[in-house]
């Protein structure tokens, strides 16, 4: 489903070129549960951003469901992100002035989905995550765990094929973190590919496949029971 061929990403910082990821070759199949691990600055979040089409590689080819997405226009990239990829971030990235329901509905609003369908899908996904009673609360009226569940609901509502989670438990207490992991793993059980960037070896051990990145290179790629 995802094929990276010779993918590199470089950044110019002052007069220095920083190679965040280098000549990455990687194949990921639909429905996989993959942990991407490595020390700070290793390139794992850069790799996730390239996979999520939030950033463009400097070199190489990216195939998503057999489509070459490396050089698509910004509009085409946005359309693919909207329909195929869901994002869950450490710091939630919810819109502060919007309610939980409106935050979840935002991707559908941008996609032009009619209001009646938006309401139906928002209600269903909030109910599935135990958030129906918090639908009309703003983010500052929610706990950290509730905010992350709203973020997961927003990622789910467009029925993506892939969910990318960047340190999804990093801003949560241990109980809320475990709840969030169970929700994400439940989505993977339904056939959604789950890619999790994490520093936590306990989270890495839960994945079916663990990829370790060091200095922009894949150091190891291990299938786990």
Phi, psi and omega in degrees: 000317177243126179229119175252129183233108179061037184282127174230153174221120180244148177234141176264116179242105188065237178255014181252142174260121179259123179265099184287315172226149190229118170045051182282126169248122185206134175238130178232130183261155180305137177085000179289157173238107190237131171259130176253118189234167178152166180292167176302137180080009183282341181109004185292320178289326175299316178299316180297320179294324176293314179299322181279003180062026172272344181217151180258140178289153174285326181210159177105182183231137179239119175250125177240120187045048175069006176259131176285111183255009188299319189238027178291160177292162179301321180295317179294320177299315180298321179296318180293316177302318184297322189258338188245339191232132173248146184238138173228122186246162180300321185256024168071312181056043173273153178279116190302325186276352181264149174290170176303314181298318181291325175297318180293323182285344189306313179299325179288324177299314180295331180275355178079023178287136184302149184305318182298317178292322178301312182299317182297315182289322178296313180300319182294315184287324176294320177297320182295336180255012177069032185244010184304321182285350179252010186302326186255017175266143174280163181306323182288355176257009183242153173286168178301316179296321178293320178297320179291326176293325174297318179298321177293319177301318178297322178292328184280331199293339178265010178053059184287163174270339183225137169242127178253123184237116182258105183048057188293342179252004188294341183247019187237156171289169189297320181294313179297322178298317178296321177298316180296317179298319179297322178295313180297319180292329175295323176294320176298322177299335178276001176105002178278131175295134181237119175245122183239121169272129183205149169269346192276116180296332178293321176291317178302324182290341181280336184288160178278341182215136183235120180249126179251129180246132177226127179052040174082359180246151172283113180276323179208155181215102192241129169280136182240150175288000000 
